[in-house]
Amino acid sequence: MTERRKVITKPGEIIDFETVFEENILLRTGVPEKMGTVERFDYDTAVYENGVTYHKTAYVYLPYCYDKENKDRKYNVLYFQHGNTCEPAMFAIGGNKYMFDMLFDSGELDPCIIVFVTYYMDPMRDADERVQTGGAEAGDGWTPGIPGYYYKEIVKDIVPVLEMKYNTYLTDASDEAVKAARDHRAFSGYSRGAAWTWRMFHYCFEYFRWFCPTSGGISGDKPLPMPPGSGPFPTFTDEEVIDYITAPIKAHPELPFYIYAACGGKRDGAGMKKQVNLLANYPCFSYGPDPAVNNIYYSLSDYYHTDYLVPYYFWNYLKILFKV
């Protein structure tokens, strides 16, 4: 395994993006001795202001050491949003579950709770459309007639209820308490989920300290092609990228944050690399892998574009998340 480079820069300093990405082959080939469990979390949401209440499901991965009776041990929480055409069960109860066991079985990562969420309103009901085009009914702004209020669903209907159910750092379900526990909460997403992670940074900066977009660039709130993949993805000017991402930082300069962005090779998001480079050279950012002094980092693998490689990205950024 390659040793991680330590890079500390000053805001605005030119940076080198040929960063180290660690590949742990045991995630695919190993057999975990310590196994976590998965629970289903059902909830209702009516945040879309269209008169409809949606019944939805997330999956909660609890690491091997989780003991619901031990209230003294608290766990950080990572929320993960899958990519286009996928659904959360593929990670929680599919073939990738043991890969998450291997993450923590290694002893190199601090165990945390992982919550697999979905922007799709009912991914199993709409499985054919979801798998074929990704165009199943969704709340991330891709479905005509449904506003992109998925961020409200996450912070209003998922986070407070779920974190009060498990042994987390949330003390009560009030909005103030949810914001107060942001240091112990991360949001990540892959591909279309990465685009949503950037939106979570813009809209939910007060609720999360840690953000990990992987293999997906900033799309902001521009109109998206429908169905997904039927047209070009919206692009941002440099000024729009800066304005969109720095808006919450300027609104809350007292709140620390950390962005760990990651991507695959040349066919997996060159535009994302350009956007992160632009941000990292802006005065309010400091590039490097130490969250005590830095707030943005980028790692580059040689992987192709597929959600099934997500655990390898987890392996890299969970070495940094929650370290302050």
N, C-alpha and C positions, 0 to 999 in steps of 0.2 A: 504494500500500500504506500502511495506517495505521501511524503510529509507535506502538510499544508504550509504554504508560504504565509508569513506574517507581513502584512502591508498596512502601513499607517500613512495617510496623506493629510495635507492641509486642505481646507475647503477651496475649491477652484483649481487645485493642482492637477496637471495632466496625469492620467493614469494608464496603466497597462492592463488590458483585458484578457491577456492570455493566462487566466487564473487556473488554479489546480482544482480538478474535480476528482474526487476519490471514488473508485469503483470497488464495492465490496461484493465479490462473487458469491459469498456465503448466503447473501440474500436470496439467491436463486438455487444454490446447490446444497446449502446447509439444512440440517434438521434441528429445529429448536428444542431445547430441553425444557425451557420455561415458556408456557403458552398462556396468552391472554384470552379474554372472552369477549364476545360481541353481544350487545343488546340492541333491540329495536326501540326507537323513540318515535312515538306518534304524536302529532300535534295538529292544531287547526290554525289557519291564518286567513285574515280578511283585510290585509293591508292594501290590497290593490284597488280599492275604491270603485269596484265595478259591481258591487252587490253580491259577490260570490264569496262564500267561505270554502276554502280548499282544505281537505284532509290530506296531510302529507306525512312522510316517513323519513327519518334519518337513522343512521346506524352509529353506535357508539362502541369504539374499541377500548377496552379496559386492559391495561398491561398486567402481566402475570402477578405483580405484587399488590394489585389493588384489593383492598379489603373494605367493604362497605361499612363494617362495624368499627373500623379504626378511623374515627373522625379527626384525630389529631394529625394524620398525614394528609396533606393537601396536594392536589395535582394541578399542574398547568394543563391548559386545553388548547389543542390545535384543531381548527375547523378546516376541512378540506373540500374543495369544490372540483368535481370531475370535469372532463372536457366534453366536446360535442359528440353526441350520439351515445354517450355512456350513461351509467347510473350508479348510485352509491353502493349497491350490494356487491358489485364486481370487486370491490376492495374488501368490504367487511366480511362477506361470507363466501366469496369466490376463491379462486386459486391463489390470489395474492395475500390472503389472510396470514399464512405462515411467514410471509416475508416481513410483515410487521412484527410478528413474534421474534424473528431473527434480529430486528433492529435493537430490541431491548435485551434479548438473550445474550448479546455480545458483551454487555456490561459497559460499553463505551458511551451510551446515551442515557440520560436521565429519563426514566419512564414518565410518560404523560398520557393523558386521555386524548384520543383522536376521534373526531366526529365527522362522519361522511355525510355531506348534505347535497341537495340537488335543487337547481333552479327549475327543473321540470315540475309541472303541477301533478302529474301522475305518470311517471316513466314506464310503469308496467302496463297500465291501461293503453298507453299510446306507444307500445314497444315497436310496432312495425314502422311507424313514422319516425320515431326516435332513431332507430337503428339505420334506416335507409337514408335519411337526410339530416337528422338532428332537429327537424322542424316541429317536434311535438310541442304542445302548449307549455310555455315557460314564462317565468317572471323576470328575466334579465334584460328585457327590452327587445327581444327578438321576435315576439309574437304580436302581430297587429291587434290593437284593441286592449292589450294588457300593458300598462306602464311598467317601466323597469324599476319596480319598488322592491326587488328581492332583498336589498340591503335592509329594508325595514322589517321584512320577515325574519331575517337572521337576528337582529338585535332586539326585536320586540317579542317574537314568538318562540325562538329557539334558545338563545343564550340564557335569559334569566330563568326559564323553567328547567332547562337541562342542567345548568350548573348548580341549581339548588337541589337537584335530585342526587347529584354525585358529590364526592368529597373534593371540592374545588375551593378556590380562594374567595368566591362570592359569598357575602355575608347575608344579603337579602335580595329580593327580586326587584327592588326599585331601580329606576333608571340611573339614579345617582350612584348606587352601589355597583351596578354593572360597569359604569365608567371608572369607578375607583379601583376595580380589579383588572384594568386593562394590561398591566404589566405581566399578567399571567395568562394572556390570551393571544393566540396567533391565528391568522387567516392565510390560507394558501390555496392555489388553484393551478390547474394544468390546462394549457391551450385556451379554449373558450373560458375555462375557469380562471386562467391567469388574467385574461382581459377583465374578468369580474373582480379579481383581487385588486387590480389597480383602481377599480371603482369603489371597492370597499375602503381603500386608502383615502379616496376623495370624500366619501360620504360618512364613514364610520371611524375616522381617525381617533375620536374620543373614546372609542370602545375597545380598540385593539392597539397594542404596541408593536407587534411583530407581523410583517407581511412578506409572503414568499410567493411571488408570481413565477411560474415556470413555463417556458415555451409559449409565451403569448405576450403581445405588446399592448400598449395603451390604446383603447378605443374610445374612451370617454363616453359621452352621451349622444354621439352622432348616430343617425339612422343606420341600422344594420340590414344587410341583404336577407331576404326571406324567400325560400328557406335558406338556412345557413349553407354557405358554400356556393350559392347560386350567383354570386356577384363578388366584386372586389371588396375586401375589408376596408373600412374607412381609415383614412390616414390623417395624421395630425401634423401641423407645422411645428417647428421647434418652439415657437412662442406658445402655441396651444398646449404642448406637452408640459412646459415649465409652469404655465398658469394653472393647469388642471391639477398637477401633483403638488405644487407649492401652496395652493389655496388653503388647505387645512393646516399646513405648517404655520403659515402666516396668521391664521385665525387663532391658533393655539401654540404659540412659541414656547410655552412652558412645558409642553408634553414631549418627552423623549420618544423616539421611534427607531425602528430598524427594518430596512428592506433587504432581503436576501433574494436576488433574482438569479435564475438559472435557465440554461437553454442547451439544446443539442448542437449538432454541427451546422454546416452551411445551409442545409435544407430545412432547418428547424428554427427559423425566426431571426434572420439577420437584422430585421427592423427593430426587434427588441433590443439587441445589442447596441444599436445606434441610440435608441431612446435612453437606455440606462447610462450610456457614456455621456449623453447630454446632461442628464440629471446629476451625475456624480461630479461634474465639473461646475455645478452651480453653487454659489456661496453657502447655502444652508446645508450642504451635504459634505460628509467626510467619508472617503472611501477606505474600506478595509474590513477584515473579519473579526475585529474586536468590538463588540457592542458597548463596551465601557467608554470607548473614545470615537468609534465610527458609527455611521448610521445607514450605510448602503454598501452592498457587495454584489459581485456577479461571478458565477462559476460557469464554465463552459465544458460540456462533455462532447463526445463524438456520437451521441445516440441519435437515432432517427425519431420521428414524431409518433409517439404512441403512449397512451395512458398507462400501459402495462409496465413502463419503466419508472413510474412515479416513485416507488419505494427507494430507488437509488438516489433520487433527489432528496427524499426525506433523510436518508443517511447523511447527506452533506449538510443540510441546513439545520437539522436537529442537534448538531454539534455546537451550534452558535446560539440558537434560540433560547430564551429564558436564562441567559447567563449573567444577568445583572440583578 
